[in-house]
Amino acid sequence: MYFNTHKEILQQPRVWRETYEVIRSRKDEIKAFTDKYMAEGYKVVLTGAGSSAYIGDALECALSGTRFRGARSIATTDILSCPSLYFNASSKVLLISFARSGNSPESIGAVKAVEQTAGKVAHIFITCNANGDLAQIKGDNVLAVILPPDTDDLGLAMTSSCTSMLLACSMLAQIAEIEAQKEYIDILADRVGKAIGRYEEKLKAIAEKPFKRAVFLGSGTLKGISEESRLKLQELSDGNVMCAFDSFLGFRHGPKAVINKETLIVYLVSPNPDVRRYELDLMNTIRKQGRYIACITVCQQPVECPECELMIDTDLPAGFPDIYGCVSCLFVAQLLGLYKSINLGLNPDTPSADGNISRVVEGVTLYI
């Protein structure tokens, strides 16, 4: 079997280490840039579209213990259509844009919309394509962080690009201590690489079950990861599997109605025992009701999950930083999507046979 998507899932531990070296090598430049705007009271806004937006949704919680505390995630699609809802002449914005190709219309459009609406703006572009439109924007108020070439996924679905951009921003938020972050990146890469090897065939077997719906649940940072996980399986299956995401507690308030006998449930379990109490309660409730085809539990350390078809333990040490640990869950949905795509007779690199979705979004007219 050879698909770019498969290669790009498997290469993630390697490109995470390479991404670290990119950030570390530019420590002084990055620190000087971010120091300037943070000292002047600029507020961090995380933006992107699709998977790139979900990076921001996960980081909004994960960055709470860093210098980017209080960062707000606003999708480029929301900024472009309604910029005045978020910015005005008194706004001082450090806009961190995530973009795999940097060629999506919304990427450039959001930059222009913020500059036309906010009083003061500085930009950090985190992108995987040195030749993309976003990477070509220059200025004293611009810092472009270009990730290693292999992160620019060739497949439709963002896999190594998504996880690498998330980690890159996490490192930027801790740039003053970047040398100390190497230990965490090495542990993450090592443990996730081993977990992929242990669980790939088991995930393939789950993907071959005849589920038509899937639900991903996570709390805090892992809610953002569940959002991205939902997209991976849905787009790689070309919409044949309709997917949902939510927080564990939020899922009880109506969304739980989506579960039926054709539903796969994926629990992204928090490493925080206080949070996990609420999650285990819901898992037990759903187990007793029994209205699902299979369930997967993903955790950093083993938890009790009776009658669960698969428990994936990423084996991260206790107290591992959430800002990095959240990434360890994403290979699960990536591999589920890959193998469900194959099971459905699709090409995972181009699963949208009729061109309904494409690697770079097309057809958007910019009215700015």
N, C-alpha and C positions, 0 to 999 in steps of 0.2 A: 504493500500500500504506500503510495506517495501522494500526499496532498500538502500544499503550502501551509494550510491551516494546522495540520498535524505537526509539521516541523516547527511552526511558530509557537505552538503550545509547549512543545518539549524544550525549546531553546530558552525558555524564560529564566531559569536559574542562571544561565550564562550571561544573558544580556542584562540582568539585574546587576551583576558584578561589574559589567562594562559601564553601565549607567552610573554606578557609584564613582568609578574612576573619572568619568566626564565631569561630574559635579565637583569632586575633590580637586581636580586639576585647575578649576576656576574659582577656588575658594575666595581668594582676595577680591576678585572682581565682583562676584556675587554678593559677598558680604558688604562691600562698599556701596553697591547699588541698593540693596535692601535696607541697610542702615540709614541711608539718606532719607528714604521715603517713610520708613517707619518712624523715624525721629520727628518728621514733619507732620505726623498724625494722619497719614494716608490709611484708608481702610481697605483691607484685602477683599477682593471679589474674585471668586473662582468661576470660570466660564468655559463652556464648550457645548457641543451638540451631541445627542445620542450618548454613546459610551463616554465621550469626553465630558459630557455634563454630569454623568453619574460618578465620575472621578471626584468632581467637586462635591457632590452630595455625600459621598463617603468621608471626604477630607474635612468637611464642615465640622463634624464631630471629632475626627482624629486629631485635628490641629489644635485642640483646646489646650494642650499642655505645652505649646510652642510659642514662638514670637508672633506667629500668625493667628493667635487666639482671637476669636471673634470673626474669623473669615466667613463670608457669606457666599453661598453657591447660587448663582443665577444663570440659567442656560442662555446661550447666545440667541436661541430662538425666542426667548422671552425679552431679552434686551432689545433685539432688533425690532420686534413688533411694538413694544411699549416702553421705550427707554425712560420716559418721564415718570413712570411709576417707581423707578429705582434711583434716579439721579436728578440733581438740580444744580444750580449755579454755585451752591456752597459745598458740593460734594468734592472730596479729595480721594481719588480712587487709585489703588494699585491693582490693576486688572491682570490676573494670571489666566492666560488663555491656553487651553489644552487642545491640540490638533494633531492627528496622525499625519495627514497630508499637508494641512495648512492651505488647502485649495477649496474648501467648502465655502460657498457664498456667505454663509452666516458668520464664518470666522472673521472675514474682512469687514462685513457689514456691522458686526457688533463693535469692533474697534472704532469704526467711524461714528456709530451711534453714541457711544460713550463719550468720545471726544467732543461731539456736538452738544451733549447734554450736561455733562459734569463740568464743574469749575476747573479742576486740575486732575490730570490723568498721567499715570506712568504704567508701563507695560512690561510684563514678563511673558514671553512666548515659550511654552514648552511643547516642542514639536519633534516629530521623527523624520521630517523631510527637509533637508538643507536647501532644496530647490523650490520649496513651496512658496506660495504667495505671502503667507504670514512671515516666513523667515526672511523675506526680502525687505520688510519694513525696517527702516533705520531711523535713528534719532537719539538725542542725549537722554531721552526718557524711556528708552527701549532696551531691554535685555533679552536676547534670544538664546535659549538653551536648546541646542540641537542634540538629540539623543543618538546613540549608535545606529548605523545604517540598518542593521538587521531588525531593529524595532519597527521599521516602516513596513508593517505586514502587507504581504501581497494578496492574502485572502480577503474576502469581503468583511468577515468579522474581525473586530479589533480584539486581539489576544495579548501578545507581548507588548504591543504599543500601549494598551490600556494600563497594564500592570506597571510598566516601566515609567510612564508619565506620572502615575500616582506616587510611585516611590521617589521619583525625581523631586516632586514638590515637597514630599515629606523631608527629604534631605535639605532642600533649600530653607525650609522652616527651621532647620537646626544646623545651619551652615557654620556657625561659630564653633560647633563641636563635631564637625564632619569627620574628623579622624576617628572619633569614638564610635561613629555609626557603622564603621566597616564590620565590626564584630556581629552586629545585628543582621546586616545584609548577607554576610557569609553563612550565618546560621539559617536564615530564611531560605537562601538558595539551596543549601545542603538538604534541609528537611523537606522542602517542597519537591525537590528533584527525586528524593527517595520515595515520597508519598505518591508521586505520579507513577513511578515504577511499581509500587505495591498495589495500586488501586485501578490502574487503567483498564485491565481486563474485566474487573468487576463492574466498573462503570459502563463498559461496552455491553455487558450482559443486561444491566438495568435499562440501557437505552433501547434494547431490542424488545422490551415489554411494550404491549400495545396501548400505552397511555396517550391520551389526546389533550390533556391539560397538565400543567405543572405549576406548583406554587413554591416560591422561595421566601423564607422568613428569616429575619435577622433583627437584632436590636442595636441601637446606637449606630456606630460606624458600620456594622454589619448589615444594617438596613440598606445603606447605599450600595454595599456589595451585593445584596440580594436583588436590588434594582438592576444592576449590570448583569447579574446571573440570569435574571428573567429574559433580558434582551438576547443574550447569547443563544439560549436554547430556542427562542422563538424565531430569530432570524435565520439560524442555521437549519432549522426545520422548515423554512419557507412558510411559516405561519400554520403549518399542519398541527403543531402543538401550540395551543394558546396558553400563554403564561401570565402569571400574576406575581406580585411581591407585596410584602407588608412587614410591619413590625409584629412580633409575637402578640403583644397585647392588643394592638390595633386590629389584628386579624379577627379577633372575637366579635368585633362590632359590625357585623354584617358581611364583610368580605369572605368569611368562612363558608358562606353559601356556595362558593365555587367548587367545593370539594364534592366529588362523586366517585363512583367505582372506576372511573377512567383517569384518575388524577394521581400524578407523582408529587410527593411532598418532599422538599429539601429543607432541612433545618440547619441554619448556620448558627451554632450554639456559642454564646458568649463565654470567654475565659473568666469573666468576672462572676464569682459565685452568687453575689447578691442579685445580679441580673438574671442569672441562670435559673434561680428559683421560679421566676415567672414563666420562663421558657419551658421548663420541665412540666409545669402544671398544664400548659396548653398541649404539649406533646402527649401527656397522659390522657387528656380529654379526647383528643383526636383518635388516639389508639383505641380507647374504649368504644368510640362510635364506629370505628372500622370502615369508614367510607372512603377508601383509597386503594389504588392498585399496588403501590409500593411507597416506602419512605427511605430517605437517606439522612443520616445525621453527620454533620461535619463539625469537628471540634479540634481544639489544640491539645487537649488531654482527654482520655477516655471518660465517657459519662454513661449512666444507665439509660439504655434505650431498648427495652424489651419489644420484641416483634418488629424491630426495624430491619429491613432487608440488608442494609449496609451502613456500618459506622466507619467513617473516615477520620482517622486520628493523624493530624499533621505533625504531632510530636514536638511542638514548640515548647520551650521551657517555661515554667511558671514565671509570671511577671514580665513576659516578653512584651515589648512596646506595641500597643494597639496600632500605632501609626504605620507599623510594618506588618504586624501579624495579620491584619485584615486581608492582605493580599493573598495569604496562603489558601483561602477558600475558593479563589476564582477558577482554578484549574478544573474543579468539579463540573461546573456548568459548561466550561469550554469543551471538556471531553464528552459530556452528555450530548451537547449540541453536535459535535463532530460525528459521533457514532449514530445518533438519531438521523442525521442527514444521510449518512451512508445507508442506514436501514431503510430509509424511504426511497432509495434509488437516486438521490440527489448528489451533486458535486459540492462538497463542503466549501470549496474555494469560491464557487459561484452558485449558491443554492437557489437563487431566485431565477428560476428557469424563464419566466416571462419578463424579466427586467424590472419587476415592481420596485425593488430596492437595488442600490448600486454601491460600490465601494466609496465613491465620492458623490455626495448628494448633488443632483442636477435639477434644473428647472425652477430655481428660486430667483425671483426678480427683486432686486434691491431698490427700495423707494427712499433713498437718502441721497 
